[in-house]
Amino acid sequence: MSTLTHQSMTNHHQSSIFTRISQTLQVWHQRQRNRRQLAQLSARDLHDVGLSWSDIVYEAEKPFWRA
């Protein structure tokens, strides 16, 4: 039978928190990058993907933390 110490449990918990924070930051960065790329699409590109300028403006103006 193994015994876990408080220290090993704490380190595991902290690692999980850092992993979640890192993943959240990555998602936020990806959203920001995607919205910046959307804002740079040409009228032809928008037509090809079935989006309007108002769709792009709505999405591009959202803060990075909003899905």
Backbone as XML, in Angstrom:
<?xml version="1.0"?>
<chain id="A" units="angstrom">
  <residue number="1" name="MET">
    <atom name="N" x="0.841" y="-1.165" z="0.000"/>
    <atom name="CA" x="0.000" y="0.000" z="0.000"/>
    <atom name="C" x="0.895" y="1.239" z="0.000"/>
  </residue>
  <residue number="2" name="SER">
    <atom name="N" x="0.601" y="2.200" z="-0.838"/>
    <atom name="CA" x="1.438" y="3.398" z="-0.875"/>
    <atom name="C" x="0.797" y="4.512" z="-0.063"/>
  </residue>
  <residue number="3" name="THR">
    <atom name="N" x="1.654" y="5.359" z="0.434"/>
    <atom name="CA" x="1.188" y="6.486" z="1.225"/>
    <atom name="C" x="1.587" y="7.772" z="0.520"/>
  </residue>
  <residue number="4" name="LEU">
    <atom name="N" x="0.630" y="8.645" z="0.302"/>
    <atom name="CA" x="0.917" y="9.928" z="-0.322"/>
    <atom name="C" x="1.133" y="10.970" z="0.762"/>
  </residue>
  <residue number="5" name="THR">
    <atom name="N" x="2.108" y="11.789" z="0.556"/>
    <atom name="CA" x="2.350" y="12.867" z="1.502"/>
    <atom name="C" x="1.565" y="14.097" z="1.074"/>
  </residue>
  <residue number="6" name="HIS">
    <atom name="N" x="1.363" y="14.981" z="1.985"/>
    <atom name="CA" x="0.678" y="16.234" z="1.686"/>
    <atom name="C" x="1.419" y="16.997" z="0.590"/>
  </residue>
  <residue number="7" name="GLN">
    <atom name="N" x="2.742" y="16.973" z="0.627"/>
    <atom name="CA" x="3.550" y="17.684" z="-0.369"/>
    <atom name="C" x="3.298" y="17.146" z="-1.781"/>
  </residue>
  <residue number="8" name="SER">
    <atom name="N" x="3.246" y="15.830" z="-1.945"/>
    <atom name="CA" x="3.026" y="15.276" z="-3.281"/>
    <atom name="C" x="1.632" y="15.615" z="-3.794"/>
  </residue>
  <residue number="9" name="MET">
    <atom name="N" x="0.654" y="15.631" z="-2.911"/>
    <atom name="CA" x="-0.699" y="15.988" z="-3.317"/>
    <atom name="C" x="-0.775" y="17.461" z="-3.697"/>
  </residue>
  <residue number="10" name="THR">
    <atom name="N" x="-0.104" y="18.316" z="-2.953"/>
    <atom name="CA" x="-0.098" y="19.743" z="-3.240"/>
    <atom name="C" x="0.563" y="20.017" z="-4.574"/>
  </residue>
  <residue number="11" name="ASN">
    <atom name="N" x="1.679" y="19.392" z="-4.835"/>
    <atom name="CA" x="2.378" y="19.606" z="-6.105"/>
    <atom name="C" x="1.524" y="19.159" z="-7.277"/>
  </residue>
  <residue number="12" name="HIS">
    <atom name="N" x="0.839" y="18.056" z="-7.130"/>
    <atom name="CA" x="-0.019" y="17.573" z="-8.210"/>
    <atom name="C" x="-1.145" y="18.578" z="-8.462"/>
  </residue>
  <residue number="13" name="HIS">
    <atom name="N" x="-1.734" y="19.086" z="-7.422"/>
    <atom name="CA" x="-2.816" y="20.059" z="-7.553"/>
    <atom name="C" x="-2.319" y="21.338" z="-8.222"/>
  </residue>
  <residue number="14" name="GLN">
    <atom name="N" x="-1.159" y="21.817" z="-7.820"/>
    <atom name="CA" x="-0.611" y="23.032" z="-8.420"/>
    <atom name="C" x="-0.312" y="22.806" z="-9.899"/>
  </residue>
  <residue number="15" name="SER">
    <atom name="N" x="0.195" y="21.641" z="-10.232"/>
    <atom name="CA" x="0.485" y="21.330" z="-11.625"/>
    <atom name="C" x="-0.795" y="21.386" z="-12.457"/>
  </residue>
  <residue number="16" name="SER">
    <atom name="N" x="-1.869" y="20.869" z="-11.906"/>
    <atom name="CA" x="-3.149" y="20.885" z="-12.598"/>
    <atom name="C" x="-3.629" y="22.317" z="-12.819"/>
  </residue>
  <residue number="17" name="ILE">
    <atom name="N" x="-3.457" y="23.157" z="-11.835"/>
    <atom name="CA" x="-3.857" y="24.557" z="-11.961"/>
    <atom name="C" x="-3.036" y="25.246" z="-13.043"/>
  </residue>
  <residue number="18" name="PHE">
    <atom name="N" x="-1.733" y="25.017" z="-13.041"/>
    <atom name="CA" x="-0.875" y="25.624" z="-14.054"/>
    <atom name="C" x="-1.215" y="25.109" z="-15.450"/>
  </residue>
  <residue number="19" name="THR">
    <atom name="N" x="-1.567" y="23.848" z="-15.545"/>
    <atom name="CA" x="-1.966" y="23.283" z="-16.842"/>
    <atom name="C" x="-3.235" y="23.951" z="-17.338"/>
  </residue>
  <residue number="20" name="ARG">
    <atom name="N" x="-4.215" y="24.106" z="-16.457"/>
    <atom name="CA" x="-5.473" y="24.755" z="-16.858"/>
    <atom name="C" x="-5.255" y="26.203" z="-17.253"/>
  </residue>
  <residue number="21" name="ILE">
    <atom name="N" x="-4.429" y="26.904" z="-16.510"/>
    <atom name="CA" x="-4.131" y="28.301" z="-16.845"/>
    <atom name="C" x="-3.442" y="28.376" z="-18.201"/>
  </residue>
  <residue number="22" name="SER">
    <atom name="N" x="-2.490" y="27.497" z="-18.417"/>
    <atom name="CA" x="-1.776" y="27.472" z="-19.698"/>
    <atom name="C" x="-2.730" y="27.186" z="-20.854"/>
  </residue>
  <residue number="23" name="GLN">
    <atom name="N" x="-3.623" y="26.232" z="-20.672"/>
    <atom name="CA" x="-4.590" y="25.902" z="-21.720"/>
    <atom name="C" x="-5.525" y="27.073" z="-22.000"/>
  </residue>
  <residue number="24" name="THR">
    <atom name="N" x="-5.965" y="27.750" z="-20.957"/>
    <atom name="CA" x="-6.836" y="28.917" z="-21.126"/>
    <atom name="C" x="-6.128" y="30.020" z="-21.891"/>
  </residue>
  <residue number="25" name="LEU">
    <atom name="N" x="-4.877" y="30.279" z="-21.544"/>
    <atom name="CA" x="-4.108" y="31.305" z="-22.248"/>
    <atom name="C" x="-3.926" y="30.943" z="-23.718"/>
  </residue>
  <residue number="26" name="GLN">
    <atom name="N" x="-3.721" y="29.668" z="-24.003"/>
    <atom name="CA" x="-3.579" y="29.226" z="-25.396"/>
    <atom name="C" x="-4.871" y="29.437" z="-26.179"/>
  </residue>
  <residue number="27" name="VAL">
    <atom name="N" x="-6.000" y="29.132" z="-25.559"/>
    <atom name="CA" x="-7.298" y="29.335" z="-26.214"/>
    <atom name="C" x="-7.513" y="30.818" z="-26.495"/>
  </residue>
  <residue number="28" name="TRP">
    <atom name="N" x="-7.225" y="31.669" z="-25.504"/>
    <atom name="CA" x="-7.391" y="33.112" z="-25.686"/>
    <atom name="C" x="-6.510" y="33.626" z="-26.815"/>
  </residue>
  <residue number="29" name="HIS">
    <atom name="N" x="-5.272" y="33.153" z="-26.875"/>
    <atom name="CA" x="-4.348" y="33.589" z="-27.927"/>
    <atom name="C" x="-4.859" y="33.141" z="-29.298"/>
  </residue>
  <residue number="30" name="GLN">
    <atom name="N" x="-5.357" y="31.917" z="-29.384"/>
    <atom name="CA" x="-5.888" y="31.410" z="-30.647"/>
    <atom name="C" x="-7.105" y="32.217" z="-31.094"/>
  </residue>
  <residue number="31" name="ARG">
    <atom name="N" x="-7.996" y="32.549" z="-30.162"/>
    <atom name="CA" x="-9.163" y="33.383" z="-30.509"/>
    <atom name="C" x="-8.727" y="34.733" z="-31.055"/>
  </residue>
  <residue number="32" name="GLN">
    <atom name="N" x="-7.772" y="35.353" z="-30.377"/>
    <atom name="CA" x="-7.297" y="36.658" z="-30.821"/>
    <atom name="C" x="-6.702" y="36.572" z="-32.225"/>
  </residue>
  <residue number="33" name="ARG">
    <atom name="N" x="-5.907" y="35.544" z="-32.471"/>
    <atom name="CA" x="-5.291" y="35.360" z="-33.783"/>
    <atom name="C" x="-6.355" y="35.101" z="-34.849"/>
  </residue>
  <residue number="34" name="ASN">
    <atom name="N" x="-7.317" y="34.241" z="-34.554"/>
    <atom name="CA" x="-8.374" y="33.931" z="-35.523"/>
    <atom name="C" x="-9.202" y="35.164" z="-35.859"/>
  </residue>
  <residue number="35" name="ARG">
    <atom name="N" x="-9.524" y="35.955" z="-34.854"/>
    <atom name="CA" x="-10.328" y="37.165" z="-35.094"/>
    <atom name="C" x="-9.553" y="38.190" z="-35.901"/>
  </residue>
  <residue number="36" name="ARG">
    <atom name="N" x="-8.263" y="38.283" z="-35.661"/>
    <atom name="CA" x="-7.427" y="39.193" z="-36.445"/>
    <atom name="C" x="-7.390" y="38.736" z="-37.911"/>
  </residue>
  <residue number="37" name="GLN">
    <atom name="N" x="-7.288" y="37.433" z="-38.126"/>
    <atom name="CA" x="-7.271" y="36.910" z="-39.489"/>
    <atom name="C" x="-8.617" y="37.114" z="-40.178"/>
  </residue>
  <residue number="38" name="LEU">
    <atom name="N" x="-9.708" y="36.934" z="-39.451"/>
    <atom name="CA" x="-11.028" y="37.184" z="-40.027"/>
    <atom name="C" x="-11.156" y="38.625" z="-40.511"/>
  </residue>
  <residue number="39" name="ALA">
    <atom name="N" x="-10.654" y="39.548" z="-39.708"/>
    <atom name="CA" x="-10.756" y="40.966" z="-40.046"/>
    <atom name="C" x="-9.971" y="41.311" z="-41.308"/>
  </residue>
  <residue number="40" name="GLN">
    <atom name="N" x="-9.052" y="40.463" z="-41.716"/>
    <atom name="CA" x="-8.226" y="40.736" z="-42.889"/>
    <atom name="C" x="-8.743" y="40.069" z="-44.162"/>
  </residue>
  <residue number="41" name="LEU">
    <atom name="N" x="-9.862" y="39.356" z="-44.071"/>
    <atom name="CA" x="-10.396" y="38.680" z="-45.252"/>
    <atom name="C" x="-10.925" y="39.693" z="-46.270"/>
  </residue>
  <residue number="42" name="SER">
    <atom name="N" x="-10.749" y="39.360" z="-47.530"/>
    <atom name="CA" x="-11.262" y="40.215" z="-48.610"/>
    <atom name="C" x="-12.754" y="39.941" z="-48.813"/>
  </residue>
  <residue number="43" name="ALA">
    <atom name="N" x="-13.395" y="40.797" z="-49.590"/>
    <atom name="CA" x="-14.819" y="40.631" z="-49.880"/>
    <atom name="C" x="-15.062" y="39.287" z="-50.570"/>
  </residue>
  <residue number="44" name="ARG">
    <atom name="N" x="-14.161" y="38.913" z="-51.447"/>
    <atom name="CA" x="-14.295" y="37.620" z="-52.142"/>
    <atom name="C" x="-14.179" y="36.454" z="-51.163"/>
  </residue>
  <residue number="45" name="ASP">
    <atom name="N" x="-13.208" y="36.548" z="-50.246"/>
    <atom name="CA" x="-13.046" y="35.500" z="-49.226"/>
    <atom name="C" x="-14.313" y="35.372" z="-48.387"/>
  </residue>
  <residue number="46" name="LEU">
    <atom name="N" x="-14.867" y="36.506" z="-47.995"/>
    <atom name="CA" x="-16.092" y="36.493" z="-47.193"/>
    <atom name="C" x="-17.238" y="35.823" z="-47.951"/>
  </residue>
  <residue number="47" name="HIS">
    <atom name="N" x="-17.347" y="36.159" z="-49.224"/>
    <atom name="CA" x="-18.395" y="35.557" z="-50.045"/>
    <atom name="C" x="-18.193" y="34.038" z="-50.128"/>
  </residue>
  <residue number="48" name="ASP">
    <atom name="N" x="-16.950" y="33.611" z="-50.299"/>
    <atom name="CA" x="-16.649" y="32.181" z="-50.418"/>
    <atom name="C" x="-17.033" y="31.391" z="-49.165"/>
  </residue>
  <residue number="49" name="VAL">
    <atom name="N" x="-16.861" y="31.989" z="-48.002"/>
    <atom name="CA" x="-17.183" y="31.280" z="-46.752"/>
    <atom name="C" x="-18.583" y="31.610" z="-46.241"/>
  </residue>
  <residue number="50" name="GLY">
    <atom name="N" x="-19.291" y="32.483" z="-46.940"/>
    <atom name="CA" x="-20.671" y="32.789" z="-46.584"/>
    <atom name="C" x="-20.825" y="33.720" z="-45.400"/>
  </residue>
  <residue number="51" name="LEU">
    <atom name="N" x="-19.875" y="34.628" z="-45.225"/>
    <atom name="CA" x="-19.948" y="35.604" z="-44.138"/>
    <atom name="C" x="-20.105" y="37.006" z="-44.699"/>
  </residue>
  <residue number="52" name="SER">
    <atom name="N" x="-20.675" y="37.880" z="-43.891"/>
    <atom name="CA" x="-20.801" y="39.283" z="-44.281"/>
    <atom name="C" x="-19.847" y="40.117" z="-43.448"/>
  </residue>
  <residue number="53" name="TRP">
    <atom name="N" x="-19.672" y="41.372" z="-43.841"/>
    <atom name="CA" x="-18.808" y="42.262" z="-43.063"/>
    <atom name="C" x="-19.349" y="42.437" z="-41.647"/>
  </residue>
  <residue number="54" name="SER">
    <atom name="N" x="-20.676" y="42.473" z="-41.515"/>
    <atom name="CA" x="-21.243" y="42.635" z="-40.169"/>
    <atom name="C" x="-20.931" y="41.416" z="-39.289"/>
  </residue>
  <residue number="55" name="ASP">
    <atom name="N" x="-20.911" y="40.227" z="-39.890"/>
    <atom name="CA" x="-20.512" y="39.026" z="-39.136"/>
    <atom name="C" x="-19.077" y="39.162" z="-38.624"/>
  </residue>
  <residue number="56" name="ILE">
    <atom name="N" x="-18.219" y="39.658" z="-39.502"/>
    <atom name="CA" x="-16.800" y="39.798" z="-39.158"/>
    <atom name="C" x="-16.616" y="40.859" z="-38.072"/>
  </residue>
  <residue number="57" name="VAL">
    <atom name="N" x="-17.291" y="41.985" z="-38.234"/>
    <atom name="CA" x="-17.175" y="43.061" z="-37.245"/>
    <atom name="C" x="-17.663" y="42.567" z="-35.889"/>
  </residue>
  <residue number="58" name="TYR">
    <atom name="N" x="-18.783" y="41.865" z="-35.880"/>
    <atom name="CA" x="-19.326" y="41.342" z="-34.623"/>
    <atom name="C" x="-18.310" y="40.422" z="-33.942"/>
  </residue>
  <residue number="59" name="GLU">
    <atom name="N" x="-17.718" y="39.526" z="-34.708"/>
    <atom name="CA" x="-16.766" y="38.573" z="-34.140"/>
    <atom name="C" x="-15.451" y="39.251" z="-33.765"/>
  </residue>
  <residue number="60" name="ALA">
    <atom name="N" x="-14.947" y="40.110" z="-34.618"/>
    <atom name="CA" x="-13.640" y="40.737" z="-34.388"/>
    <atom name="C" x="-13.649" y="41.693" z="-33.196"/>
  </residue>
  <residue number="61" name="GLU">
    <atom name="N" x="-14.799" y="42.259" z="-32.878"/>
    <atom name="CA" x="-14.863" y="43.206" z="-31.763"/>
    <atom name="C" x="-15.026" y="42.543" z="-30.402"/>
  </residue>
  <residue number="62" name="LYS">
    <atom name="N" x="-15.263" y="41.243" z="-30.383"/>
    <atom name="CA" x="-15.388" y="40.546" z="-29.104"/>
    <atom name="C" x="-14.040" y="40.532" z="-28.396"/>
  </residue>
  <residue number="63" name="PRO">
    <atom name="N" x="-14.039" y="40.650" z="-27.081"/>
    <atom name="CA" x="-12.783" y="40.493" z="-26.347"/>
    <atom name="C" x="-12.309" y="39.039" z="-26.437"/>
  </residue>
  <residue number="64" name="PHE">
    <atom name="N" x="-11.020" y="38.843" z="-26.317"/>
    <atom name="CA" x="-10.438" y="37.509" z="-26.505"/>
    <atom name="C" x="-10.966" y="36.480" z="-25.523"/>
  </residue>
  <residue number="65" name="TRP">
    <atom name="N" x="-11.468" y="36.889" z="-24.375"/>
    <atom name="CA" x="-11.927" y="35.931" z="-23.389"/>
    <atom name="C" x="-13.349" y="35.447" z="-23.651"/>
  </residue>
  <residue number="66" name="ARG">
    <atom name="N" x="-14.052" y="36.094" z="-24.586"/>
    <atom name="CA" x="-15.419" y="35.654" z="-24.916"/>
    <atom name="C" x="-15.388" y="34.676" z="-26.066"/>
  </residue>
  <residue number="67" name="ALA">
    <atom name="N" x="-16.102" y="33.573" z="-25.908"/>
    <atom name="CA" x="-16.184" y="32.560" z="-26.969"/>
    <atom name="C" x="-17.080" y="33.042" z="-28.087"/>
  </residue>
</chain>
